[in-house]
Amino acid sequence: MANALRLGVAGLGTVGASVIRLLDKQGNRIAVNSGQAVRVRAVSARDKSRDRGVDLSRFSWFQDPVDLARSDEIDVFVELIGGDNGPAEASVRAALESGKHVVTANKALLAKHGVSLAILAESKGVSLCYEAAVAGGIPIVKTLRESMAGNDISRVYGILNGTCNYILTRMETDGISFEDCLADAQRLGYAEADPTFDIEGNDTAHKLAILTSLAFGTKISADDIYLEGITSITTADIQAADELGYRIKLLGVAQRTDSGIEQRVHPTMVPKSSAIARIDGVLNAVAVDGDYVGEIVLVGPGAGGNATASAVVADISDIARGDLTPVLGMPARDLEDFTQAGMRVHEGGYYIRLAVVDRPGAFAEIAKCMADAGISLESIVQRRKGAAGSRGETDVTPQPVMLITYETTEVAVRDALDAIVCKGVVSDAPQMIRIEKLS
């Protein structure tokens, strides 16, 4: 058996400690499967004194991850620091420039610098592996980059953030508000003290940008993703979706169209009969539509120390085996420029919730605005709130009305809603949720 592959691990949080434990436990198996032993030789973190539940005395200690990345003691630099700049970027670049392989779980780094890092890695003849950066323990990077190489992919989509999926699941099953669900997710450790990055969709967008490049051979373009979070979703929307045969999920969707590639992250109504609708709690799921294989769906834990460490070690095993594939599925210099398809030409069905002023002719005006925009309605649900006053006068409480459209365009829906608002027949801003066609 060849000399051991020597690892340097930068970042010793939950994932870093789990990687060391996994390698301690499965080292012999990895050596047999890959034909080469794998050994951690050096580590780096901000605090040397912190107890991480693993014995670090057997490893060389580097205070500066850049020094570790350049060290002759290692062959592979494992970056688990996080962040799209700073020490993470500097150390990864230093490792690649030194001719070392890199394994990272850093989605933000790849979403911002992935193409330039891929060009650098390929110019040095080394690997840049990142299975753990997207959907945790789900092997979606290998699936897109290798297993589906013979397919033309038309769409990749999925639930890519466990925090949002947990909140939406709890809102449905327990009938509680977004705010209460978020507080519970924070208490259980599923959401950060500042949850903005998750609930506003940014985390999903970073992962989607990477998947888009792998699926369609384009340069990573995270800044071109249409983005909506889940903060506007109410229990009324959840209940209406249930009654209409849907569930609400935060999806990241990348889809090839005639005018370019849609990249969008937003709350989505999905049919209850679809595979993606059955994914609850903190689980992730990624679906890929290929011309030969059809649709495949991968489900698993999208975060957590053990799941993420599993993906990191899988990449390490590939390097030990001698596998060297283009970072983004094809040589980085051959990636096409990203051509964005605007959301206003997006086509599909829509759910619309209106708080309609209770006065004669209000609904007729709404119907006319929809018809003028060329929108046909599949279903209408109206729930009466309040009651007639003691003298028989009409209650002026705005009445909730839910509409489901047949397939139409985003521009038509937005024009119709703008017209409805101008008519003064709604008391609040309309709620709009897209409906995704799924099998």
C-alpha positions as a Markdown table, in Angstrom:
| # | Residue | x | y | z |
|---|---|---|---|---|
| 1 | Met | 0.0 | 0.0 | 0.0 |
| 2 | Ala | 1.2 | 3.5 | -0.9 |
| 3 | Asn | 2.4 | 6.0 | 1.7 |
| 4 | Ala | -0.4 | 7.5 | 3.8 |
| 5 | Leu | -2.2 | 10.5 | 2.4 |
| 6 | Arg | -1.5 | 13.3 | 4.9 |
| 7 | Leu | -4.3 | 15.7 | 5.9 |
| 8 | Gly | -4.4 | 19.1 | 7.4 |
| 9 | Val | -7.7 | 20.1 | 8.9 |
| 10 | Ala | -8.5 | 23.8 | 9.4 |
| 11 | Gly | -11.5 | 24.5 | 11.5 |
| 12 | Leu | -12.3 | 22.2 | 14.5 |
| 13 | Gly | -15.9 | 23.0 | 15.2 |
| 14 | Thr | -18.7 | 20.4 | 15.1 |
| 15 | Val | -17.8 | 19.2 | 11.6 |
| 16 | Gly | -14.0 | 19.2 | 12.0 |
| 17 | Ala | -14.2 | 17.2 | 15.2 |
| 18 | Ser | -16.6 | 14.7 | 13.5 |
| 19 | Val | -14.2 | 14.3 | 10.6 |
| 20 | Ile | -11.4 | 13.3 | 12.9 |
| 21 | Arg | -13.6 | 10.9 | 14.8 |
| 22 | Leu | -14.9 | 9.3 | 11.5 |
| 23 | Leu | -11.3 | 8.9 | 10.2 |
| 24 | Asp | -10.3 | 7.3 | 13.5 |
| 25 | Lys | -13.2 | 4.8 | 13.3 |
| 26 | Gln | -13.2 | 4.0 | 9.6 |
| 27 | Gly | -9.5 | 4.5 | 8.7 |
| 28 | Asn | -8.9 | 0.8 | 7.9 |
| 29 | Arg | -11.9 | 0.6 | 5.7 |
| 30 | Ile | -11.0 | 3.7 | 3.8 |
| 31 | Ala | -7.5 | 2.4 | 3.3 |
| 32 | Val | -8.8 | -0.9 | 1.9 |
| 33 | Asn | -11.3 | 0.8 | -0.4 |
| 34 | Ser | -9.0 | 3.5 | -1.7 |
| 35 | Gly | -5.7 | 1.6 | -1.7 |
| 36 | Gln | -4.1 | 4.3 | 0.5 |
| 37 | Ala | -4.1 | 5.0 | 4.2 |
| 38 | Val | -5.4 | 8.4 | 5.3 |
| 39 | Arg | -3.9 | 10.2 | 8.3 |
| 40 | Val | -4.6 | 13.6 | 9.9 |
| 41 | Arg | -1.1 | 15.1 | 10.4 |
| 42 | Ala | -1.9 | 18.7 | 11.4 |
| 43 | Val | -4.8 | 21.0 | 12.5 |
| 44 | Ser | -5.6 | 24.6 | 12.9 |
| 45 | Ala | -8.2 | 26.5 | 14.8 |
| 46 | Arg | -8.7 | 29.8 | 16.7 |
| 47 | Asp | -8.6 | 28.3 | 20.2 |
| 48 | Lys | -6.1 | 25.5 | 21.0 |
| 49 | Ser | -7.3 | 25.1 | 24.6 |
| 50 | Arg | -11.0 | 24.3 | 23.8 |
| 51 | Asp | -12.1 | 20.7 | 24.5 |
| 52 | Arg | -13.5 | 19.2 | 21.3 |
| 53 | Gly | -13.9 | 15.6 | 22.4 |
| 54 | Val | -10.9 | 14.4 | 20.3 |
| 55 | Asp | -7.2 | 14.0 | 21.2 |
| 56 | Leu | -5.4 | 16.8 | 19.3 |
| 57 | Ser | -2.0 | 16.2 | 20.9 |
| 58 | Arg | -1.0 | 13.7 | 18.2 |
| 59 | Phe | -1.3 | 16.4 | 15.5 |
| 60 | Ser | 0.9 | 19.4 | 14.7 |
| 61 | Trp | -0.8 | 22.6 | 15.6 |
| 62 | Phe | -0.9 | 25.7 | 13.3 |
| 63 | Gln | -2.4 | 28.9 | 14.6 |
| 64 | Asp | -2.6 | 30.3 | 11.1 |
| 65 | Pro | -4.5 | 28.2 | 8.5 |
| 66 | Val | -2.6 | 29.7 | 5.7 |
| 67 | Asp | 0.6 | 28.4 | 7.2 |
| 68 | Leu | -1.0 | 25.0 | 7.5 |
| 69 | Ala | -2.2 | 25.2 | 3.8 |
| 70 | Arg | 1.4 | 25.7 | 2.7 |
| 71 | Ser | 3.0 | 23.2 | 5.0 |
| 72 | Asp | 5.1 | 20.3 | 3.6 |
| 73 | Glu | 3.6 | 18.1 | 6.3 |
| 74 | Ile | 0.3 | 17.7 | 4.4 |
| 75 | Asp | -0.9 | 16.6 | 1.0 |
| 76 | Val | -4.6 | 17.6 | 1.4 |
| 77 | Phe | -6.0 | 20.7 | 3.0 |
| 78 | Val | -9.4 | 20.3 | 4.5 |
| 79 | Glu | -11.1 | 23.7 | 4.9 |
| 80 | Leu | -13.9 | 23.8 | 7.5 |
| 81 | Ile | -13.5 | 27.4 | 8.6 |
| 82 | Gly | -16.5 | 29.0 | 6.7 |
| 83 | Gly | -17.0 | 32.4 | 5.2 |
| 84 | Asp | -16.6 | 33.6 | 1.6 |
| 85 | Asn | -13.4 | 35.7 | 2.3 |
| 86 | Gly | -10.8 | 36.1 | 5.0 |
| 87 | Pro | -8.9 | 33.0 | 6.3 |
| 88 | Ala | -11.0 | 30.5 | 4.4 |
| 89 | Glu | -10.3 | 32.0 | 0.9 |
| 90 | Ala | -6.7 | 32.8 | 1.7 |
| 91 | Ser | -5.9 | 29.4 | 3.0 |
| 92 | Val | -7.7 | 27.5 | 0.1 |
| 93 | Arg | -5.8 | 29.6 | -2.4 |
| 94 | Ala | -2.5 | 29.0 | -0.6 |
| 95 | Ala | -3.1 | 25.3 | -0.6 |
| 96 | Leu | -4.0 | 25.2 | -4.3 |
| 97 | Glu | -1.1 | 27.4 | -5.3 |
| 98 | Ser | 1.2 | 25.0 | -3.3 |
| 99 | Gly | 0.0 | 22.1 | -5.3 |
| 100 | Lys | -2.2 | 20.5 | -2.6 |
| 101 | His | -5.6 | 19.0 | -3.0 |
| 102 | Val | -8.4 | 20.8 | -1.2 |
| 103 | Val | -11.6 | 19.5 | 0.4 |
| 104 | Thr | -14.1 | 22.1 | 1.6 |
| 105 | Ala | -17.6 | 22.3 | 3.0 |
| 106 | Asn | -17.8 | 26.0 | 2.3 |
| 107 | Lys | -20.8 | 26.9 | 0.1 |
| 108 | Ala | -20.4 | 30.6 | 0.5 |
| 109 | Leu | -16.7 | 30.5 | -0.7 |
| 110 | Leu | -17.7 | 28.5 | -3.7 |
| 111 | Ala | -20.7 | 30.6 | -4.6 |
| 112 | Lys | -18.4 | 33.7 | -4.7 |
| 113 | His | -15.1 | 32.3 | -5.9 |
| 114 | Gly | -15.8 | 28.9 | -7.2 |
| 115 | Val | -14.9 | 29.5 | -10.8 |
| 116 | Ser | -11.5 | 31.2 | -10.1 |
| 117 | Leu | -10.6 | 28.5 | -7.5 |
| 118 | Ala | -11.6 | 25.8 | -10.0 |
| 119 | Ile | -9.3 | 27.3 | -12.7 |
| 120 | Leu | -6.5 | 27.5 | -10.2 |
| 121 | Ala | -6.9 | 23.8 | -9.0 |
| 122 | Glu | -7.0 | 22.6 | -12.6 |
| 123 | Ser | -4.0 | 24.6 | -13.6 |
| 124 | Lys | -2.1 | 22.9 | -10.7 |
| 125 | Gly | -3.4 | 19.4 | -11.5 |
| 126 | Val | -5.0 | 19.0 | -8.1 |
| 127 | Ser | -8.5 | 18.3 | -6.8 |
| 128 | Leu | -11.0 | 20.8 | -5.3 |
| 129 | Cys | -13.7 | 18.7 | -3.7 |
| 130 | Tyr | -16.9 | 20.1 | -2.0 |
| 131 | Glu | -19.5 | 17.4 | -1.7 |
| 132 | Ala | -20.3 | 18.7 | 1.9 |
| 133 | Ala | -21.0 | 22.2 | 0.6 |
| 134 | Val | -24.4 | 21.3 | -0.8 |
| 135 | Ala | -27.1 | 19.4 | 1.0 |
| 136 | Gly | -24.8 | 17.9 | 3.7 |
| 137 | Gly | -24.7 | 14.2 | 3.5 |
| 138 | Ile | -26.6 | 13.9 | 0.2 |
| 139 | Pro | -24.1 | 12.9 | -2.6 |
| 140 | Ile | -25.6 | 15.4 | -5.1 |
| 141 | Val | -22.3 | 16.8 | -6.4 |
| 142 | Lys | -21.0 | 13.4 | -7.4 |
| 143 | Thr | -24.4 | 12.5 | -8.9 |
| 144 | Leu | -24.4 | 15.6 | -11.1 |
| 145 | Arg | -20.7 | 15.7 | -12.0 |
| 146 | Glu | -20.3 | 12.0 | -12.6 |
| 147 | Ser | -23.3 | 9.7 | -12.4 |
| 148 | Met | -25.5 | 11.9 | -14.8 |
| 149 | Ala | -22.7 | 12.8 | -17.2 |
| 150 | Gly | -24.7 | 11.1 | -20.1 |
| 151 | Asn | -27.9 | 13.2 | -19.5 |
| 152 | Asp | -29.0 | 16.5 | -20.6 |
| 153 | Ile | -30.5 | 18.1 | -17.5 |
| 154 | Ser | -33.6 | 20.3 | -17.8 |
| 155 | Arg | -34.1 | 21.1 | -14.1 |
| 156 | Val | -32.6 | 20.7 | -10.7 |
| 157 | Tyr | -34.5 | 21.7 | -7.6 |
| 158 | Gly | -34.8 | 20.9 | -4.0 |
| 159 | Ile | -35.3 | 21.6 | -0.3 |
| 160 | Leu | -31.8 | 22.8 | 0.6 |
| 161 | Asn | -32.2 | 24.4 | 4.0 |
| 162 | Gly | -33.3 | 22.3 | 7.0 |
| 163 | Thr | -34.2 | 25.3 | 9.1 |
| 164 | Cys | -36.8 | 26.5 | 6.7 |
| 165 | Asn | -38.2 | 23.1 | 6.1 |
| 166 | Tyr | -38.5 | 22.5 | 9.9 |
| 167 | Ile | -40.4 | 25.8 | 10.3 |
| 168 | Leu | -42.8 | 25.1 | 7.5 |
| 169 | Thr | -43.4 | 21.6 | 8.7 |
| 170 | Arg | -44.2 | 22.7 | 12.2 |
| 171 | Met | -46.5 | 25.5 | 11.0 |
| 172 | Glu | -48.5 | 22.8 | 9.1 |
| 173 | Thr | -48.5 | 20.0 | 11.7 |
| 174 | Asp | -49.0 | 22.2 | 14.8 |
| 175 | Gly | -50.9 | 25.1 | 13.4 |
| 176 | Ile | -48.6 | 27.7 | 15.0 |
| 177 | Ser | -47.2 | 31.0 | 13.6 |
| 178 | Phe | -43.9 | 31.5 | 11.8 |
| 179 | Glu | -42.6 | 33.5 | 14.8 |
| 180 | Asp | -43.4 | 30.7 | 17.3 |
| 181 | Cys | -41.8 | 28.1 | 15.0 |
| 182 | Leu | -38.7 | 30.1 | 14.5 |
| 183 | Ala | -38.3 | 30.6 | 18.3 |
| 184 | Asp | -38.7 | 26.8 | 18.7 |
| 185 | Ala | -36.1 | 26.1 | 16.0 |
| 186 | Gln | -33.6 | 28.4 | 17.8 |
| 187 | Arg | -34.3 | 26.7 | 21.1 |
| 188 | Leu | -33.6 | 23.3 | 19.5 |
| 189 | Gly | -30.4 | 24.5 | 17.7 |
| 190 | Tyr | -32.0 | 24.2 | 14.2 |
| 191 | Ala | -31.8 | 27.9 | 13.7 |
| 192 | Glu | -29.0 | 30.4 | 14.5 |
| 193 | Ala | -29.5 | 33.3 | 17.0 |
| 194 | Asp | -29.5 | 35.5 | 13.8 |
| 195 | Pro | -31.5 | 33.3 | 11.4 |
| 196 | Thr | -31.6 | 35.8 | 8.5 |
| 197 | Phe | -29.3 | 33.9 | 6.3 |
| 198 | Asp | -31.5 | 30.9 | 6.4 |
| 199 | Ile | -35.0 | 32.3 | 6.5 |
| 200 | Glu | -34.4 | 34.9 | 3.8 |
| 201 | Gly | -33.2 | 32.1 | 1.4 |
| 202 | Asn | -29.5 | 33.1 | 1.1 |
| 203 | Asp | -28.2 | 29.7 | 2.3 |
| 204 | Thr | -30.4 | 28.0 | -0.3 |
| 205 | Ala | -29.2 | 30.4 | -3.0 |
| 206 | His | -25.5 | 29.7 | -2.4 |
| 207 | Lys | -26.2 | 25.9 | -2.8 |
| 208 | Leu | -28.4 | 26.4 | -5.8 |
| 209 | Ala | -25.7 | 28.5 | -7.6 |
| 210 | Ile | -23.3 | 25.6 | -7.3 |
| 211 | Leu | -25.9 | 23.1 | -8.5 |
| 212 | Thr | -26.8 | 25.3 | -11.5 |
| 213 | Ser | -23.1 | 25.3 | -12.6 |
| 214 | Leu | -22.9 | 21.5 | -12.3 |
| 215 | Ala | -26.2 | 20.9 | -14.1 |
| 216 | Phe | -25.9 | 23.3 | -17.0 |
| 217 | Gly | -22.1 | 23.9 | -17.5 |
| 218 | Thr | -22.4 | 27.6 | -16.7 |
| 219 | Lys | -20.2 | 29.8 | -14.6 |
| 220 | Ile | -21.5 | 30.2 | -11.0 |
| 221 | Ser | -23.7 | 33.2 | -10.8 |
| 222 | Ala | -25.2 | 33.5 | -7.3 |
| 223 | Asp | -25.9 | 37.2 | -7.7 |
| 224 | Asp | -28.5 | 36.4 | -10.5 |
| 225 | Ile | -30.7 | 34.3 | -8.3 |
| 226 | Tyr | -34.3 | 35.5 | -7.7 |
| 227 | Leu | -34.7 | 35.4 | -4.0 |
| 228 | Glu | -37.7 | 35.3 | -1.6 |
| 229 | Gly | -37.6 | 33.9 | 2.0 |
| 230 | Ile | -40.4 | 32.4 | 4.1 |
| 231 | Thr | -41.1 | 35.3 | 6.5 |
| 232 | Ser | -44.3 | 36.2 | 4.7 |
| 233 | Ile | -45.9 | 32.7 | 5.0 |
| 234 | Thr | -48.8 | 32.6 | 7.4 |
| 235 | Thr | -50.9 | 29.9 | 8.9 |
| 236 | Ala | -53.7 | 31.0 | 6.6 |
| 237 | Asp | -51.4 | 30.1 | 3.6 |
| 238 | Ile | -50.5 | 26.8 | 5.1 |
| 239 | Gln | -54.2 | 25.9 | 5.7 |
| 240 | Ala | -55.2 | 27.0 | 2.2 |
| 241 | Ala | -52.5 | 25.0 | 0.6 |
| 242 | Asp | -53.6 | 21.9 | 2.6 |
| 243 | Glu | -57.2 | 22.3 | 1.5 |
| 244 | Leu | -56.2 | 22.8 | -2.1 |
| 245 | Gly | -54.0 | 19.7 | -2.2 |
| 246 | Tyr | -50.6 | 21.3 | -1.7 |
| 247 | Arg | -47.9 | 21.8 | 0.8 |
| 248 | Ile | -45.6 | 24.8 | 1.0 |
| 249 | Lys | -41.8 | 24.3 | 0.8 |
| 250 | Leu | -38.9 | 26.7 | 0.3 |
| 251 | Leu | -37.4 | 25.4 | -3.0 |
| 252 | Gly | -34.3 | 26.3 | -4.9 |
| 253 | Val | -35.0 | 25.8 | -8.6 |
| 254 | Ala | -32.7 | 26.0 | -11.6 |
| 255 | Gln | -34.4 | 25.4 | -14.9 |
| 256 | Arg | -33.4 | 25.7 | -18.5 |
| 257 | Thr | -35.8 | 27.9 | -20.6 |
| 258 | Asp | -35.8 | 29.3 | -24.1 |
| 259 | Ser | -34.6 | 32.6 | -22.8 |
| 260 | Gly | -31.9 | 31.4 | -20.5 |
| 261 | Ile | -31.7 | 29.6 | -17.1 |
| 262 | Glu | -34.1 | 30.4 | -14.3 |
| 263 | Gln | -32.4 | 30.5 | -10.9 |
| 264 | Arg | -35.0 | 31.1 | -8.2 |
| 265 | Val | -35.4 | 30.6 | -4.5 |
| 266 | His | -38.9 | 31.1 | -3.0 |
| 267 | Pro | -41.8 | 29.5 | -1.1 |
| 268 | Thr | -43.5 | 27.1 | -3.4 |
| 269 | Met | -46.7 | 25.1 | -3.4 |
| 270 | Val | -46.0 | 21.5 | -4.3 |
| 271 | Pro | -48.7 | 18.8 | -4.9 |
| 272 | Lys | -49.1 | 16.5 | -1.9 |
| 273 | Ser | -48.6 | 13.6 | -4.3 |
| 274 | Ser | -45.0 | 14.7 | -5.2 |
| 275 | Ala | -42.0 | 13.1 | -3.6 |
| 276 | Ile | -40.6 | 16.5 | -2.5 |
| 277 | Ala | -43.9 | 17.2 | -0.6 |
| 278 | Arg | -43.1 | 14.3 | 1.8 |
| 279 | Ile | -39.8 | 15.7 | 3.0 |
| 280 | Asp | -40.4 | 17.0 | 6.6 |
| 281 | Gly | -38.4 | 18.5 | 9.4 |
| 282 | Val | -34.7 | 19.2 | 8.9 |
| 283 | Leu | -34.2 | 16.8 | 6.0 |
| 284 | Asn | -33.0 | 18.0 | 2.6 |
| 285 | Ala | -34.0 | 16.7 | -0.8 |
| 286 | Val | -32.6 | 17.3 | -4.3 |
| 287 | Ala | -34.4 | 16.3 | -7.5 |
| 288 | Val | -32.8 | 16.2 | -11.0 |
| 289 | Asp | -34.7 | 15.9 | -14.3 |
| 290 | Gly | -32.5 | 14.2 | -17.0 |
| 291 | Asp | -33.5 | 13.2 | -20.5 |
| 292 | Tyr | -32.4 | 9.6 | -20.2 |
| 293 | Val | -32.8 | 8.8 | -16.5 |
| 294 | Gly | -36.0 | 10.8 | -16.0 |
| 295 | Glu | -36.4 | 12.2 | -12.5 |
| 296 | Ile | -34.3 | 11.1 | -9.6 |
| 297 | Val | -34.7 | 12.3 | -6.0 |
| 298 | Leu | -32.0 | 12.1 | -3.3 |
| 299 | Val | -33.1 | 12.6 | 0.4 |
| 300 | Gly | -31.0 | 12.9 | 3.5 |
| 301 | Pro | -29.7 | 15.1 | 6.3 |
| 302 | Gly | -28.6 | 18.4 | 5.0 |
| 303 | Ala | -26.5 | 19.5 | 8.0 |
| 304 | Gly | -25.0 | 18.3 | 11.2 |
| 305 | Gly | -21.6 | 17.2 | 12.2 |
| 306 | Asn | -21.8 | 13.5 | 11.3 |
| 307 | Ala | -23.7 | 14.0 | 8.0 |
| 308 | Thr | -21.3 | 16.7 | 6.8 |
| 309 | Ala | -18.3 | 14.8 | 7.9 |
| 310 | Ser | -19.5 | 11.8 | 5.9 |
| 311 | Ala | -19.4 | 13.9 | 2.8 |
| 312 | Val | -16.0 | 15.4 | 3.6 |
| 313 | Val | -14.5 | 11.9 | 4.1 |
| 314 | Ala | -16.0 | 10.7 | 0.9 |
| 315 | Asp | -14.1 | 13.4 | -1.0 |
| 316 | Ile | -10.9 | 12.5 | 0.9 |
| 317 | Ser | -11.4 | 8.9 | -0.2 |
| 318 | Asp | -11.7 | 9.9 | -3.8 |
| 319 | Ile | -8.4 | 11.8 | -3.6 |
| 320 | Ala | -6.8 | 8.8 | -1.9 |
| 321 | Arg | -8.0 | 6.7 | -4.8 |
| 322 | Gly | -6.5 | 9.0 | -7.3 |
| 323 | Asp | -9.7 | 10.3 | -8.8 |
| 324 | Leu | -9.2 | 13.7 | -10.5 |
| 325 | Thr | -12.3 | 15.2 | -12.2 |
| 326 | Pro | -13.0 | 18.7 | -13.4 |
| 327 | Val | -14.1 | 20.7 | -10.4 |
| 328 | Leu | -17.4 | 21.8 | -11.9 |
| 329 | Gly | -18.1 | 18.9 | -14.2 |
| 330 | Met | -16.1 | 20.2 | -17.2 |
| 331 | Pro | -12.9 | 22.2 | -17.4 |
| 332 | Ala | -13.5 | 25.5 | -15.7 |
| 333 | Arg | -12.2 | 27.6 | -18.6 |
| 334 | Asp | -14.9 | 25.9 | -20.8 |
| 335 | Leu | -17.8 | 26.9 | -18.7 |
| 336 | Glu | -20.4 | 29.1 | -20.5 |
| 337 | Asp | -21.3 | 32.6 | -19.3 |
| 338 | Phe | -24.5 | 32.5 | -17.3 |
| 339 | Thr | -27.6 | 33.8 | -19.2 |
| 340 | Gln | -30.4 | 34.7 | -16.8 |
| 341 | Ala | -34.0 | 34.1 | -17.7 |
| 342 | Gly | -36.0 | 36.9 | -16.0 |
| 343 | Met | -38.7 | 36.0 | -13.5 |
| 344 | Arg | -41.3 | 38.1 | -15.3 |
| 345 | Val | -41.4 | 35.5 | -18.1 |
| 346 | His | -41.7 | 32.6 | -15.6 |
| 347 | Glu | -44.7 | 30.5 | -16.4 |
| 348 | Gly | -46.8 | 28.4 | -14.0 |
| 349 | Gly | -49.7 | 28.4 | -11.7 |
| 350 | Tyr | -50.1 | 30.8 | -8.8 |
| 351 | Tyr | -51.7 | 31.0 | -5.4 |
| 352 | Ile | -52.9 | 34.4 | -4.5 |
| 353 | Arg | -54.3 | 35.6 | -1.1 |
| 354 | Leu | -56.2 | 38.8 | -0.9 |
| 355 | Ala | -57.6 | 40.7 | 2.1 |
| 356 | Val | -60.7 | 42.1 | 0.2 |
| 357 | Val | -62.6 | 45.1 | 1.4 |
| 358 | Asp | -66.1 | 44.1 | 2.1 |
| 359 | Arg | -68.1 | 46.4 | -0.2 |
| 360 | Pro | -70.4 | 45.8 | -3.1 |
| 361 | Gly | -68.6 | 45.2 | -6.4 |
| 362 | Ala | -65.2 | 44.5 | -4.9 |
| 363 | Phe | -64.9 | 41.0 | -6.1 |
| 364 | Ala | -66.2 | 41.9 | -9.6 |
| 365 | Glu | -63.4 | 44.4 | -9.9 |
| 366 | Ile | -60.9 | 41.7 | -8.9 |
| 367 | Ala | -62.3 | 39.3 | -11.4 |
| 368 | Lys | -62.1 | 42.0 | -14.1 |
| 369 | Cys | -58.4 | 42.8 | -13.3 |
| 370 | Met | -57.6 | 39.1 | -13.6 |
| 371 | Ala | -59.5 | 38.8 | -16.9 |
| 372 | Asp | -57.9 | 41.9 | -18.3 |
| 373 | Ala | -54.5 | 40.3 | -17.6 |
| 374 | Gly | -55.5 | 37.2 | -19.4 |
| 375 | Ile | -55.5 | 35.0 | -16.2 |
| 376 | Ser | -58.0 | 32.2 | -15.8 |
| 377 | Leu | -58.9 | 31.0 | -12.3 |
| 378 | Glu | -58.9 | 27.3 | -11.4 |
| 379 | Ser | -60.4 | 27.8 | -7.9 |
| 380 | Ile | -61.6 | 30.4 | -5.5 |
| 381 | Val | -61.8 | 30.0 | -1.7 |
| 382 | Gln | -63.5 | 32.7 | 0.4 |
| 383 | Arg | -63.6 | 32.6 | 4.2 |
| 384 | Arg | -66.1 | 34.9 | 5.9 |
| 385 | Lys | -64.7 | 36.8 | 8.9 |
| 386 | Gly | -66.8 | 38.6 | 11.4 |
| 387 | Ala | -70.6 | 38.9 | 11.3 |
| 388 | Ala | -73.3 | 41.4 | 10.7 |
| 389 | Gly | -73.6 | 44.1 | 13.3 |
| 390 | Ser | -76.3 | 44.3 | 15.9 |
| 391 | Arg | -78.4 | 46.6 | 13.7 |
| 392 | Gly | -77.8 | 44.5 | 10.6 |
| 393 | Glu | -75.1 | 46.8 | 9.1 |
| 394 | Thr | -72.4 | 45.1 | 7.0 |
| 395 | Asp | -69.2 | 44.2 | 8.9 |
| 396 | Val | -66.3 | 46.1 | 7.3 |
| 397 | Thr | -63.7 | 43.5 | 8.3 |
| 398 | Pro | -61.5 | 42.7 | 5.2 |
| 399 | Gln | -62.4 | 39.2 | 3.9 |
| 400 | Pro | -59.7 | 36.7 | 3.0 |
| 401 | Val | -60.0 | 35.4 | -0.6 |
| 402 | Met | -57.7 | 32.7 | -2.0 |
| 403 | Leu | -57.2 | 32.2 | -5.7 |
| 404 | Ile | -55.5 | 29.5 | -7.7 |
| 405 | Thr | -54.7 | 30.4 | -11.3 |
| 406 | Tyr | -54.2 | 28.2 | -14.3 |
| 407 | Glu | -50.8 | 28.4 | -15.9 |
| 408 | Thr | -49.9 | 31.9 | -16.7 |
| 409 | Thr | -46.9 | 34.3 | -16.7 |
| 410 | Glu | -45.4 | 36.1 | -13.8 |
| 411 | Val | -45.8 | 39.4 | -15.6 |
| 412 | Ala | -49.5 | 38.8 | -16.0 |
| 413 | Val | -50.0 | 38.0 | -12.3 |
| 414 | Arg | -48.0 | 41.1 | -11.2 |
| 415 | Asp | -49.9 | 43.4 | -13.6 |
| 416 | Ala | -53.2 | 42.0 | -12.3 |
| 417 | Leu | -52.2 | 42.5 | -8.6 |
| 418 | Asp | -50.9 | 46.0 | -9.3 |
| 419 | Ala | -54.3 | 46.8 | -10.8 |
| 420 | Ile | -56.2 | 45.3 | -7.9 |
| 421 | Val | -54.2 | 47.4 | -5.4 |
| 422 | Cys | -54.8 | 50.5 | -7.5 |
| 423 | Lys | -58.6 | 49.8 | -7.4 |
| 424 | Gly | -58.5 | 50.1 | -3.6 |
| 425 | Val | -60.4 | 46.8 | -3.1 |
| 426 | Val | -57.7 | 45.2 | -0.8 |
| 427 | Ser | -56.6 | 46.3 | 2.6 |
| 428 | Asp | -53.1 | 44.6 | 2.6 |
| 429 | Ala | -50.4 | 43.8 | 0.1 |
| 430 | Pro | -51.4 | 40.6 | -1.8 |
| 431 | Gln | -49.6 | 37.4 | -1.1 |
| 432 | Met | -48.4 | 35.4 | -4.1 |
| 433 | Ile | -46.9 | 31.9 | -4.0 |
| 434 | Arg | -45.8 | 30.0 | -7.1 |
| 435 | Ile | -47.0 | 26.5 | -7.8 |
| 436 | Glu | -44.3 | 24.1 | -9.2 |
| 437 | Lys | -45.2 | 21.4 | -11.6 |
| 438 | Leu | -43.9 | 18.2 | -10.1 |
| 439 | Ser | -44.4 | 14.5 | -10.8 |
